[in-house]
Amino acid sequence: MASKSSSRVLTDHDEIRSWAEERGARPSAVQRTHTDDNVGIIRLDFPGYSGGDSLEEIEWDEWFDKFDDNNLALIVQEETAGGEQSNFNKIVSRDSVESAGSSRSKTKKSASARSSSRKSTTRSETRPSASSKNKKSKAGSHKKAA
């Protein structure tokens, strides 16, 4: 089971809203990207942090429309490693989260492939190659000459 300090991916609107509101975060847009026609870049604004001057609060509906239209996911952490409530969050592409999940299984496969590759390397290392025989004989002849 994952610890509470590990991250998890949220796409469900109710879960995201609940996680944010538990921490006092509000749905926001970056002011310089927000126009009447376009929400712009979305963020979660936590009171007392640096976003106050650059973020503009928007409605949850607007935030979630942009979130879904751009196929986004929210990576969050419940608690820090020290057990404190965590505000860590990152808005990412759902595709990047899904591909990271599938690459984990690929990593396991490639680890197996590396393991079998090591076995074949080990086998070939036990048989001296022609070049290593030549090096040994040259080294040996050098010692004799000294």
N, C-alpha and C positions, 0 to 999 in steps of 0.2 A: 504494500500500500504506500502511496506517495505521501511524503510528509507535508505539513501545511506550509513549509517554507519553499516547497517546490512550486513551479508555475503550472498553470492550467490554461486551456484555451476556451474562451467563451464566445458563442455566437448568438445565444438565446437572449432576446431583448430583456425579458424579466430578470434573468440572472445578472446581466450586465448592469441594469438599472439598480438592482438590489445591492450588488457589490459596490457600486459607485456611491450610492446614497448612504450606505453604512459608514463611509469614510468622508461624507460631506462634499463629495465631488459633484460638479454640475456639468451638464453637456455644454460644450463650447466650440467655437470656431476661431481660427487664427484671424484676427481683425484684418490684416492686410490682404487676406485671400477671400474674405466674406463680402459678397455683394448682394444686391436685391435679388439677382437671378441665380446666384450660386452660393451654396453654404460655404464652400471652400474647404480648407483643411480642418478636420474635426479633431478635438482633444477632449480630455476630461480635465476640468479645472478644480484643483484642490485649494480651498481658501488658505491664505497665509503663505502660499508659495509664489514663485516668480511669474506665474501666468497672468496676474492681475492687469498688467499694462498691455499685454499683447493678445489676450483672449477676450472674446465677446460671448456672453451666455446666449444659448439658443434653446429652443424647445426640444424635448426628447424626440418628438416625432420627426423634426428636421434632422436631428443627429442620426437617428436610426435609418431614415431614408438614404442619407449619404453613405452610411455604414453598409447597408444592403446593396445599394446601387454600385458600389465599388468593390463588392465581394470581400469585405474586411472581416477580421476576427480580432478579438481583444485577448491578449495574453496577460494574465493577472497572477498575483501572489497573495495568499491569504495572510501569512505571517512571515516576519523576518526569521532568520536562523536563530535569533535571540528570543523569539516568542512574541515580539511586538506586532501589532497590526501593521500590515504592509500596504503602502499605496502604490507599489510597483505595478505599472501597466504599460503595455505597448500595443499600439494598433498596427496590425500587419495584414498582408494579403492572405486570404484563406488558402489560396494556392500554395503559398510558401509554407504554411503550417502543414498542409496535407502532404506536400512533397517531402518535408522533413520527416514526417511520420513514416512515409514509404521508404525513405532512404535509410531509416533505422533498420528495417528488415534487410535492405540491400547490404548494409554494413555488416550484419551478422553473416550473410552469405559470403561477402568478400573476406571476412575474417576466416571462414572455413577454407576459402580458396587460398588465403595466405598461409594457413596452416599446412595444407597439402603441398603448397609451393615450397615451404620450408623443409618438408620431408624430402622432396626431390632434391633440393639444394644440399641437404645433409648427405644424402646418398652420393651425390656427385663429388662432394668434398672428401669422402672417404677414399675415393679412387684418385690417386695423383694424376694430374694431367701431364702431357708430354712437356709442356712449358715448365711446370714445376720440377719435373725430373731434371731438365736442363739446368735450371737455376741451382738445384741441389748439387749437381755434378760440377758446375762452375764454382759454386761456393766451396765445395770440397776440394777442388783442384787449387783454388786460391789459397786455402789453408795449408795445403801440402807445400806450396811454393814458398810460403812464409817461413 
